[in-house]
Amino acid sequence: MKNQLLLLIAFSSSMCQALCFGESKTPLSVEWSLSTPLPEPRAGYAAGILNGKLIIAGGSYWEGQKGNWIRKLYTTRTHAFDPTTQRWEELPDMPLALSYAASVVVGDRLYVLGGHSAEKQESSKIYALEWNDKGYRWIKLGDLPGPRVFARAVRIGHSIFLLGGLTQFEPYDTSGTCCTSKSATQDLLFFDTVQPKRGWQQLPSFPGAKRWLFCAETDGESIWMVGGIDQQLKTDPTTEYDEVWRYDVHQKKWGQMASLPREARGTIPFSSLMLEERLLVFSFAKKVWALDLQSRQFGEISPLPEEVFVDQFFWLDRRIIGTGGENKLEGPRRRSEWTFIGRLVGQ
């Protein structure tokens, strides 16, 4: 009887894990390679998948050389990467030299929201790169409720959700080295692109401490937010956060789902990607972590071949693609030209 009871408990526990949390998936194995370099290395760009291509728009780079970086410069240049030919093509320039804007694709438009301009001004403007059978063109689409720098944007259906960001650009010095975060917000804003006259609506702010440089993705029903850092003054130590939060769009509620693994702490997760019910989190230290959304467990997967802060990764043509960012090599413009392509092994 005792053995039967133990078997029943073990079976019930197993069933609960499978039904309530989902079985842990087979670990992802990724084969990474370097592709055609980004024509103009930069970080802080706007990006998204439009017309089957990876679009990189705007961003910043440094004037000077290793050990003597003079000042940060901003660009209007826009490029598209074709995953089939693995070639870059130049598209129409942005209307404004801009960096650190949020960006997201809805329909045939890449929306660029806020950012910091070459005139050293925080922006509340909304631009969009529009694609149709006549080609690409930039248009202006109004304004945010206020300026936002380093905010994150995700799309659910035809709606844009804008999360966090700073209201001011807070460099350490006059040359533009980044950044403290006294003006960080915890806002979650909502905009219906089909009914634009309704404007931007305020949703429940994210819980916990103020932060920036967090990751944000969506599974189509919820918004997932990972990590983030805070530094009020230049002389203060940087505080890192390891929580994983989820916002349920239908219930309009936030809840903490998990924490980054202990091994991932201190590497400042910077970019992310939602892939096959997993949330991939990329760190500066090559390491890549995958959160199984059902089991809520993290696992380490194939690392990147180089150490770099890639701004954003995308799933395109059944490949993981990311480019640019900032590496430790401190090249001519202190920005990375690497383009990474990751293929899932066995798929």
ZINOR-V835814 format. One line per field, one symbol per residue. ss: DSSP state (~ for helix, > for strand, _ for the rest). psi: psi as a letter, one per 40 degrees, with the letter a starting at -180 (. if undefined). burial: + if it has 16 or more other C-alpha atoms within 10 Angstrom, else -. Layout:
BEGIN
ss = ???
psi = ???
burial = ???
END
This chain:
BEGIN
ss = _~~~~~~~~~~~~~~~~~~~~________>>>>>________>__>>>>>__>>>>>__>>>>>>__>>>>>>>___>>>>>____>>>>>______>>__>>>>>__>>>>>__>>____>__>>>>>>>>__>>>>>>>>>_____>__>>>>>__>>>>>__>____>______>_____>___>>>>>___~~~__>>>________>__>>>>___>>>>>__>>________>>__>>>>>>____>>>>>>>__~~~______>>>>>__>>>>>_____>>>>>____>>>>>______>>___>>>>__>>>>>__>>___________>>>>>>___
psi = ddddddddddddddddddddeiihihihhhhiihahihdghiifiiiihhfeihhhhaaiihhaiheghdihiiieihihhhddefiiihiiiidhhiifiiiihhbfhhhhhaahidefhiieihihhhhaeeaiihihfaiidiihhfiiiihhbeihhhhaiieihgidieeehiiafdeiifihihhhedgdeeahihihiiiaiiiifiihiieedihhhhaiiihdideiihhiheihihhhddefiiihdaiiiddeieeghdiihhhffihhhhidfdihihhhddefiiihahiieihighdiiihhffihhiiaahaedgadffiiehhhhhhhhe.
burial = -----------------------+----++-+---++++++++++++++++-+++++++++++-----+--++++++++++++----+--+-++-+++++++++++--++++++++++---++++++++++----+-+----++--++++++++++--++++++++++++-----+--++++++++++++++-------+--+-++---++++++++++--+++++++++++-------++++++++------+--++++---+---+++++++---++++++++-++++++++++++++++++--+++++++++---+++++++++---+-+++++++++++----
END
